[in-house]
Amino acid sequence: MGVDRRTVMLSAAAALAPLGAARAREDDTLAAAAARCGLGFGTAVGARGFASADYRALVERECAVITPENAMKWPALSPGPDRFTFEDADRYAAWAAKAGKALRGHTLLWPRQDRLPEWVKAYDFGPKPVEACDRLVGRHVATVAQRYAKRVGSFDVVNEAIDPATGAMRDSVLSQASGGLGRLIALSFQLAREAAPKAQLVYNDYMDWGTGSEKHRLGVLRLLESLRKGAIPVDALGVQAHVTAPADRGAAQRRERDWRAFLDEVTQMGYKLVVTEFDVDDREIVGDVAERDQQVADYGKRWAEIALSYPQLTTFVTWGLSDRFSWLDSFRPRADGQHKRGCLYDDDFQPKPLRAALIEAFSAAPARARPST
Ligand code: XIL
């Protein structure tokens, strides 16, 4: 009796797998490979992706976690003071519930001037601006957290509060009215905990391991420290992970030490880690598509392996699954004008080397406690 080719290939792969590690399987989905090491895998979904039945099917097959890419942001939810439009966000929540997926709430407070609703930028905070600002932010945070408390397992409560250029907190109409962002950040986490006591509460930011991110990392560490000291209910650091594959292939190795030192400090303070927005910008990579895809996969895998070496990392979310709907082209276009290829699937929803690389990384990762999300 002959042994079929697939069995031979599978047992050859199994023989090569490192001892003790879960093994990558030929028919693996990302969610299944991630779940074997106790990790929840998912993606953000934006309006264009959500409108495509094929894309929704891909997300349902490959993911255990869904993050609405824009639908839960303040400008999307609230067209004016005390006015809310939940229809769009509700559609994502209903989809996730029907498909049996965990939902991440992104984001309750994004205190960046350019990300605030227009009406907030023009808001009259009156003679008692501190109280007025507490009321404005507090009402938004509490209303949204309450509405989705039963559906959202993990909230990005505060997003990008640190100015990467200085490491200080960002300046905006909110910080000006409130005399700094500190009290609004604390208030947001406290209100989110009250409204959604079971949800994981995350501070989310894009500090990374690249040169030029030192001040950003330090600023985030200082913020996390002060939140701990004030006993503010923050469970995890969200690492956005919009990483850029460098033309210089030795860069990952050189950056690893600083990055581990940062993650060590965060986890030693007792924070969990969530990768919230992973993609691999290839704007610096030249060459044909196959070369670019391979470099994106190699760099993304190395980055993921380091993150996965922390058992405190329990969720891994990408910022889109397919290049077709990725935000990367609009973010910083390539100099040669070509379409970027920073996701796990191409424009036609065909898997790329980065997908296989992540499955390998998940399959070789140490086990961790199952995620709550
Ligand atoms: C981006 C979305 O992908 C875009 O569609 C939108 O135009 C702008 O926001 N950090 C974050 C995300 O926390 O919310 C951002 O999402 C990407 C950077």
Boltz pocket constraint, residues with backbone or C-beta under 6 A from the ligand:
constraints:
  - pocket:
      binder: B
      contacts: [[A, 46], [A, 69], [A, 70], [A, 159], [A, 240], [A, 277], [A, 327]]
      max_distance: 6.0
